[in-house]
C-alpha cells in the first residue's frame, strides 16, 4: 500500500514539476526573450479611431464632362495620439519652421497681425469677439492683453516671448477647431512635395506631426460658370453650432455659395472611420476600416461645356467690338451677359458674364477681383436688372393680337411724334424716324415707337403686366439658384418709389422703358416662351443627380409654369415680324447669312445719359431649338449684338454636327464589334460541327490497310 502511495506521490510531483517548468519557460520567453517587444506593445501602443473623409461629389455638364471634381492633396496635421501635452508647443515651433521655410499657408485664425506691434484685424470683428470670449477677457481687452492671456492659457512661458503670437495663434485655432484624441488638427493644407518629404523623412523625431492625404475642390476650368458654380470653404464658428448636429466636423468644408451650397446635402458624401494602432515611433502596427466612406453624388447640369467655352469667347470678341464703337461717343461698354436656353426643355445650355473671373483663383485673387471697378464677381445674368427696351414690344404685339385690338393688317400711322397726349406730352419715335402707315409686322421690323405707343395705350397697364408675367418677365423663371425677380412697370411700384402714376406712363411701359427691369435669364425665357407658342417651361440648370453607381437620385421635371394659348394666329404673326427684323432690319447684316430662319428683336434702352443694348432671338423658326438673350451695358444700339447671336447659332450647330458624327462613329464601331463577334461565333460553331462529323465517321484500322 505504501509503495502505491509513494508511486502516486512521485507521479504527481513529476507532473507538478513539468507544469512548473512549462510556465517557467513561457515566463522566460515573455519576460526575457520577448520582454522588450511586449513591454513596448503593452505600454506604448495606441489604438484610436479617426474619420475617413468622403470625397465630394462631382459637378458635370450634360455630357459628363467634369466641371468640379476632387483633387488629391496633402495636409500637415498634429495628432494628439502620438504627442504628449508637454511636447505640443515645441512640436508646433518645429512645424512652423518647416512650413514657413516652404511658404505654406498656415491655419491660424487668431485676428491679430502676425508681426509686432500686434494689432487687431478689423475685418475680423466677429472673430475678435470670439477671442475675448474664449480667453475670458472683457470687451475692452487690448492686443497686449490677448498676448499675455495666450501665454498663460497655453503655458508659453518656456518659449521666447517673440514666438507667443505664432504659437498662441496655432493653439487658439486648435482649440476653436476641437483638437482632441479623435480629431487631429490641420496646421497646413495642400502643402508642397518638399514639405511632405521633410516631414516624412523626419517622422520619428517629429512624432505627432503627420502628412495626411485628403481631397480639395478643383475646377477643371475655373472660367466656366464661376458665378453659378459657387465656392466651398471651411466651417465658421457661427455655422458649426448648427452644422455639428448634421454630422459635420469643425474642420470640414461645405458649399458656401451657388450650386455648391444649394446641393450640399447631395455633394457632401458620408464620412467613414478607421481604427488605427501605432507604436511609440508612430509606425502603423494595425489598421481596420470600421466604416468605408461613401463619395457624394454627381450633380449633372444642362450646361454644354463646349458651347459654354464658345460663348465665353464670343463675349470677349463682342466686348472688344463694342469698345471700339462706344468710345466714339464718350461711353464705354463695361459689362455684358448672355444666356442660351434649350427651347424644348427649358434647360440652360450656356450662361456667361463679362467681365468674369477664375474660380480656381477666387481665394488668392479675391481682393483684386473685389476692387475691380467693372465688378467681375457680379452675376449679371441672374442678379443684374436692366430695362429691356424694344424687345418688350413682342409681348405688346402678342397681347394686342390676342385681345383683338389689332389684326395682321391693322395699320397705325407714324408721323415721328406721338400726339395723343399733345400738347403736354409728345414723345418721338426712335431717332426721329417717320414710318408712315405700318402694320404690326412692319412695326416689329423697324421697331416703331409710335405704333407701340398707341397699341400700349389701348391695351392698358394691366394687360401689359398680365402677358409679361405669362412670358416670364417680372416673375421667377424656375432657376434653381437665387435670382432677381425684376419688375414690370405698374402704378403700385411707381408709387412705392414715391412717384405718381400718370396716364401717359403706360406708353413708356409699352416700349420697355419706365420702371421695367429684367434679368438676362428672364429675356431668354421670354424668347423661349414665344418659340413654344405661349408655353413657359421652368428654366433650370440642373438636369439630374446621380449616385456613384449611376442610379438617378433626382431628375428635374420639365414643368409648364404658365400657358397662353394661341388666339387670332398671334404667334405666327409676331414670329414673322421678328423674322423680318432678322432678314430686313438692322440685324440683317449678321443674321441673314444663316441657312435657316432666326426670329429676333433688338432693344436700345435709355438709362440716364447712356443706352444699354438688348437683344433676344430664337430659332430655327422651322423647328425652334434654342433661345438666346444678350444684354450689354452702355453699348448703345441693340442690333450690334446680332453678330454674337449669329456666332452662337453657328457654334451650336457645329457642336451638334460633331456629336452626331461621333454618335454615328460609335454606332458603326459597335456594329463592327457585333459583326466580328457573330463571325467568330459562326466560325466556332462550324468548327464544332466539323469536329462532331469527323468523330462520327468510322476510321480505318491501319493494320488492315493494304501495302
SULURHU-V667855 format. One record per backbone hydrogen bond with DSSP energy under -1.0 kcal/mol. NH is the residue of the N-H (numbers start at 1). CO is the residue of the C=O. E is the energy in kcal/mol with one decimal. If there is no record, write none. Layout:
nh/co/e
NH/CO/E
NH/CO/E
This chain:
nh/co/e
5/1/-2.2
6/2/-2.8
7/3/-2.4
8/4/-2.2
9/5/-2.3
10/6/-2.3
11/7/-2.3
12/8/-2.8
13/9/-2.6
14/10/-2.6
15/11/-2.4
16/12/-2.8
17/13/-2.8
18/14/-2.4
19/15/-2.6
20/16/-2.5
21/17/-2.8
22/18/-2.3
23/19/-2.5
24/20/-2.7
25/21/-2.5
26/22/-2.0
27/23/-2.6
28/24/-2.5
29/25/-2.4
30/26/-3.2
31/27/-3.2
32/28/-2.2
33/28/-2.1
34/29/-3.5
38/34/-2.6
39/35/-2.4
40/36/-2.6
41/37/-2.4
42/38/-2.7
43/39/-2.1
44/40/-3.0
46/278/-2.3
48/276/-2.2
50/274/-2.5
52/272/-2.4
57/267/-2.9
59/68/-2.3
60/299/-2.4
61/65/-2.2
62/303/-3.1
64/61/-1.9
67/59/-3.1
68/59/-2.1
69/218/-3.2
71/216/-2.7
73/214/-2.9
75/212/-3.0
76/188/-2.8
77/210/-2.7
78/185/-2.7
79/208/-3.3
82/79/-1.5
83/80/-1.4
87/84/-2.0
91/87/-2.5
92/88/-2.3
93/89/-2.0
94/90/-2.2
95/91/-2.4
96/92/-2.8
97/93/-2.1
98/94/-1.6
99/95/-2.8
100/96/-2.9
101/97/-1.5
102/98/-1.4
103/100/-1.3
104/99/-2.6
107/187/-2.9
108/106/-1.4
112/110/-2.0
113/119/-2.4
121/111/-2.1
124/121/-2.3
128/124/-2.0
129/125/-1.7
130/126/-1.5
131/127/-2.3
132/128/-2.0
133/129/-2.0
134/130/-3.5
135/131/-2.8
137/132/-3.4
141/138/-1.9
146/142/-1.8
147/143/-2.1
148/144/-2.4
149/145/-2.2
150/146/-2.5
151/147/-2.0
152/148/-1.9
153/149/-3.0
154/150/-2.4
156/151/-2.3
159/156/-1.9
163/160/-2.0
164/161/-1.3
167/163/-2.7
168/164/-2.5
169/165/-2.0
170/166/-1.8
171/167/-2.7
172/168/-2.5
173/169/-2.1
174/170/-2.7
175/171/-2.2
176/172/-2.2
177/173/-1.8
178/175/-1.2
179/174/-2.3
180/183/-2.2
185/78/-2.3
187/76/-2.2
188/76/-1.4
191/74/-2.8
196/192/-2.0
197/193/-2.5
198/194/-2.3
199/195/-2.2
200/196/-2.3
201/197/-2.6
202/198/-1.2
203/200/-1.3
206/202/-1.7
209/206/-2.7
210/77/-2.9
212/75/-3.0
214/73/-2.6
216/71/-2.1
218/69/-3.1
224/221/-2.0
229/225/-3.1
230/226/-1.2
233/254/-2.2
235/252/-1.2
240/236/-2.1
241/237/-1.1
243/239/-2.4
244/240/-2.7
246/243/-2.0
247/244/-1.0
248/243/-1.6
252/249/-1.5
254/233/-2.3
256/231/-3.5
257/231/-1.3
259/228/-2.6
260/229/-2.0
261/257/-1.3
262/258/-2.5
263/259/-2.4
264/261/-1.4
267/263/-2.5
268/264/-2.4
270/294/-2.3
272/52/-2.9
273/291/-2.1
274/50/-2.6
275/288/-3.5
276/48/-3.0
277/286/-3.3
278/46/-1.9
279/283/-2.1
282/279/-2.0
285/277/-3.3
286/277/-1.6
288/275/-2.7
290/273/-1.9
291/273/-1.8
294/270/-2.8
296/55/-2.2
297/266/-2.8
298/546/-3.5
299/58/-2.6
300/544/-2.8
301/60/-2.7
302/541/-2.3
304/349/-2.6
308/304/-2.8
309/305/-2.3
310/306/-2.0
311/307/-2.7
312/308/-2.3
313/309/-1.7
314/310/-2.5
315/311/-2.4
316/312/-1.5
317/313/-2.2
318/314/-2.7
319/315/-2.6
320/316/-2.1
321/317/-2.1
322/318/-2.4
323/319/-2.4
324/320/-1.5
325/321/-1.3
326/322/-3.5
327/323/-1.4
328/325/-1.4
329/326/-1.2
330/327/-1.2
331/326/-1.5
336/354/-2.5
337/631/-2.1
338/352/-2.1
339/629/-2.2
340/350/-3.0
341/627/-2.9
342/347/-3.1
343/625/-2.5
346/342/-3.1
348/540/-2.7
349/340/-2.5
350/340/-1.4
352/338/-2.5
354/336/-2.8
359/222/-2.5
361/358/-1.4
365/361/-2.9
369/365/-2.6
370/366/-3.2
371/367/-1.6
375/372/-1.9
378/375/-1.4
380/378/-1.6
383/379/-3.1
384/380/-1.1
386/518/-2.7
389/512/-2.0
391/388/-1.0
392/389/-1.9
393/390/-1.8
396/392/-1.4
397/393/-2.6
398/394/-2.2
399/395/-2.5
400/396/-2.4
401/397/-2.3
402/398/-2.8
403/399/-2.5
405/400/-1.7
406/400/-1.3
412/438/-2.4
414/436/-2.2
418/427/-3.0
422/419/-1.9
425/421/-1.5
429/416/-2.4
432/429/-2.0
433/430/-1.9
436/414/-2.2
438/412/-2.0
443/439/-2.4
444/440/-2.0
445/441/-1.9
446/442/-2.4
447/443/-1.1
448/443/-1.6
452/448/-1.4
453/449/-2.6
454/450/-2.0
455/451/-2.1
456/452/-2.4
457/453/-2.3
458/454/-2.0
459/455/-2.0
460/456/-2.5
464/460/-1.7
465/461/-2.3
466/462/-2.3
467/463/-2.3
468/464/-2.0
469/465/-2.5
470/466/-1.8
471/467/-1.8
472/469/-1.1
473/468/-2.9
484/382/-2.0
487/517/-2.3
494/490/-2.1
495/491/-2.5
496/492/-1.9
497/493/-1.0
498/495/-1.6
499/494/-2.3
505/502/-1.9
506/503/-1.1
509/505/-2.1
510/506/-1.7
512/509/-1.7
513/508/-2.3
516/513/-1.3
517/487/-2.6
518/386/-3.2
521/381/-1.7
523/519/-1.7
524/520/-2.2
525/521/-2.2
526/522/-2.4
527/523/-2.3
528/524/-2.3
529/525/-2.2
530/526/-1.8
531/527/-2.1
532/528/-1.7
533/530/-1.9
534/529/-2.6
536/562/-2.7
538/559/-1.9
539/477/-2.4
540/346/-2.0
543/300/-2.1
544/300/-1.8
545/554/-2.7
546/298/-2.8
547/551/-3.0
550/547/-2.0
553/545/-2.9
554/545/-1.6
556/543/-2.3
561/536/-2.8
562/536/-1.0
564/534/-1.5
570/567/-1.4
573/569/-1.8
574/570/-2.5
575/571/-2.5
576/572/-2.4
577/573/-1.9
578/574/-2.5
579/575/-2.5
580/576/-2.1
581/577/-1.7
582/578/-1.2
583/579/-1.7
584/580/-3.0
585/580/-1.2
588/585/-1.5
590/587/-1.8
591/587/-2.3
592/588/-1.9
594/591/-1.4
599/618/-2.2
600/578/-1.3
601/616/-2.2
603/614/-2.7
605/612/-2.3
607/610/-3.1
610/607/-1.6
612/605/-2.9
613/632/-2.6
614/603/-2.5
615/630/-2.0
616/601/-2.2
617/628/-2.4
618/599/-2.2
619/626/-1.9
621/597/-2.1
625/619/-2.7
626/619/-2.0
627/341/-2.2
628/617/-3.0
629/339/-1.9
630/615/-2.7
631/337/-2.2
632/613/-2.9
633/335/-2.9
636/611/-2.3
640/637/-1.3
641/638/-2.2
642/639/-1.7
645/641/-1.8
646/642/-2.6
647/643/-2.1
648/644/-2.4
649/645/-2.0
650/646/-2.3
651/647/-2.6
652/648/-2.4
653/649/-2.0
654/650/-2.1
655/651/-2.5
656/652/-1.8
657/653/-2.3
658/654/-2.2
659/655/-2.4
660/656/-2.3
661/657/-2.7
662/658/-2.3
663/659/-2.7
664/660/-2.2
665/661/-2.6
666/662/-2.5
667/663/-2.4
668/664/-3.0
669/665/-2.7
670/666/-2.4
671/667/-2.5
672/668/-2.5
673/669/-2.3
674/670/-2.7
675/671/-2.8
676/672/-2.7
677/673/-2.3
678/674/-2.4
679/675/-2.5
680/676/-2.5
681/677/-2.5
682/678/-2.7
683/679/-2.6
684/680/-2.3
685/681/-2.5
686/682/-2.6
687/683/-2.0
688/684/-2.3
689/685/-2.7
690/686/-2.4
691/687/-2.4
692/688/-2.4
693/689/-2.4
694/690/-2.6
695/691/-1.9
696/692/-1.3
697/693/-1.0
704/701/-1.6
